[in-house]
Amino acid sequence: MFSRQHRSSEDQLQESNLKKGPWTIEEDEILAAYVTKHGPGNWKLVQKDIGLRRSGKSCRLRWTNHLRPDLLRGALSKEEQDKVIQLQAEMGNKWAQITQKVCMFFYFSYFLSK
């Protein structure tokens, strides 16, 4: 592994030109259109291919946490809240494991209710 000191000057220059802060609607639209057409994949290439001044990691997180069309949004139902509380009481603060179980519960309850 290379330490931070041994990174190429090209990498350092590219990193210094990256935009930080809130995403604009235009950036969201560009990223969503690209991922819809090509699918999620090598996020560093996505960032380079579409010309956004955002890191590959930033593009991946934006897609995963905000733009994916299959994200469920809105307030939790009373039943969903109770499930989270129940799982936390059973499992403690193992939130990654709780999240997996809760996501499956939400997924099935959401689609079975339609």
C-alpha positions, 0 to 999 in steps of 0.5 A: 500500500502507498501512503498518502505521501506517495500518491501521484501528483496527478491524483492530488491535482484531481482530488483538489479539483473535486467539488464538495458540498450539496449536490445540485439538481443538475448533478443528480439528473446527470448521475441518475441518467448515466446509472440508469443507462449503464448500471452501477459499476466502477464508480471512479469510471462513472465520475470520469465518464460523465465529467462531474467534479465529484469523487467516485465515492461521492457518486456511489453514495449519492446513488445508493442513498438518494437517487436509487429508484427502489428506495422506500421513502416516508415515515415508518408505520407503527408496525415498522417502528415496533419491529426496529425496537424489537430487533434492537432489544434482541440484538443490541446495537448491531445496527448493520445486522438489524438493518438487514433484517429490517430491510427484508421486513419492510420490503415484504410488508411494503409489497404485500400491502399493494 
